Amino acid sequence: MPPFVADKNYFELFGLPVTFDVNLTGLTERYRSVARETHPDRFVSGSDQERRLAMQMTAFVNEAFQTLKDPIARARYLLQLRGADPGSDTDTAMDPAFLSEQIELRERLDEACDAADAKARLGHLADDVAQRTQETTDALRIQFMRADQLDKARGLVRELQFLDKLRRQIGDLEERFG
């Protein structure tokens, strides 16, 4: 019978501390180890129930790995573990100053696309978004260290989601302007 892993949280599954900072190399190594233990191929001659359980565990292990390797997904999961609602992707309640900044960044994106030097402008904008993302990630790290700051952490997670979407859009446009 495959080892039962679905009763653990994602951090426990991989033997990691429940924290925002995750060593990605260590996570990947632990993922490979757990995935080998629970892989359905190991139970090909088992009963239908054992094979079905192995498939479920593999899906759980893969979901856990994908969640923990992505900082935004990991932060949302941490909020859930701590009893805070991470909000939905359509939740747009944001700090007015951040929303103003987003409007400015979007205007810069539009201007860059219309400019003769679009690629250079997109590169500068990408650098600014990367810097803002790092600042927000650093602030989020601090909020997760404080048990009483989950509302602030939730707001920062939402900000990271907006910044990540903008980062992806810039990347797509940079490819287009190649």
N, C-alpha and C positions, 0 to 999 in steps of 0.2 A: 504494500500500500504506500502511495507517495506521502511524504511528510506534509502535514497540514500547516499551511502558512497564512491563510486568509484571516486568521483570528488575531494577527499582529498588525500594528500600524506600519506604514511604509518604512519608517526609520528603524523600528525593531526588526523588521524583515531582513534588513541588510546589516544589522548590528551597529547602527550609527546613533550618535546622540541626537536628540530632538532639538535641532537648532537650525537657524537660517543658513549658517555657513556649513557647506558640505564640501568635503574633499572629493572632487569629481573623479580623480584617478582611483581612490579607494572605493567610491561608489561603484564604478565600472567593474572593478575586480570582484567586489561582493556580488554584484548582479550576475556576473558570469558564473560564479560559484553556485549561487542559489538556482539560477536557470538550469544549470547542468543537473542538479539534484531533482528538480521537479519536471524536467522535460518529458513530454509524452512518449518519446521514443524509448525511454527507460521502462515504460509500462505497456509496451505493445503486446506482450503476452499475458497481461493482467486481465482481470474481469472488466466488463463494460463499465461498472461503477468506478474502478480504479483508473481506467483510461479517461473517463469523463472528468473525474476529479483532477487528474493530471492536466487536462486541458484548461480547466478552470483556474488551477494554480498558476499555470504558465501565463494566462491572461492577467491574473492579479500581479504577478511578478513584473511583467512587462509594463503594466499601468503604473506600478510603484516606481519603477526605474524612470519612465518618461516624466513622471511628476517631479521626482526629486532632482533630476538633472537640469530642469528648467527653473530658473530663479523665480519667475512669476508664478508658475504652477506650484512650486514648493512653498512660496509665501502664502498663497491661497490655502494650501493644505494645512500649513501651520496654524492659520487663523481658525480653520475648522477644528483642528485638534484642541485648540484652546477655547473652544466654545463660542467663537465669534463668527458671525455671518460674513463670509468674504464678499458678498454681493454678487449680483449677476453681471454678465458682460454688458447688459443694457443699462445698468445702473450708472447714471451720469451725474449724481450728486457729487460735486467737486468743489474744492477751494476756488473762490473767484479769481484769485491771483494766478493760480495754475491755469484756469480756463483762459484767462487773458494771454498768458504765455503761449498756450496752444494756438490761439487765434493768430498771434504774431508769427509763430513757427509755420503755420499753414499758409499765411500770406507770403512768407519768404519762399515756401515751396512753390507756390503759384508763380511768383516773380522769377524764380530760378528757371522754371520750365519755359518761360517766355523770353528769356535772355539769350543773347548770342553766346555767352560763356556759361551755358547751362550746366555743363559737367563740372566746372570749377565751383560754381555756386552750390550745386548739390553736394559736392565734397565738403565745402565749408559747413553747410547745414548738417550734414551727417556727423561731422566732428562735434558741432554744438549739441546735437541730440545725444551723442555718445557721452559727452561730458555731463549733461543733465541727467542721463540715465545712471551714470556712476554716482553722482551726488545723491540721487534719490535712493539708489541701492544702499549706499553707506548710511543714509538716514534710516532706512528700513531696518538694517542690521541692528542699529542702536535701539529702535523701538521694540524689536523682538527680544532684546535683552531685558526690557522692562515689562514686567507682567501686567502693569496697570495702563499700558499704552496701546492697547489693541485697536482702539478707534483710530488713532494716528497711523498705526501700521496699516490698517485697512485702507485709509486714504492714500497712503504711499503706494500700496499695491495697485490701486486704481490708476494712479499717476504713471506707474511703470507700464501698465497695459496701454495707455494712450501713447506713451513714448515709444514703446515697442512697435505699435501699429505704424507710427510715423516713420520709424527706422526702416521697416519693411517696405513702405511706400517709396522712400528715398532710394533704397537699394534697387527696387524695380525700375525706377526712373533712370538711375545711373546706368543700368544695363541697356535701357532703351536709347540713351544718348551716347552710349558706348564710346 
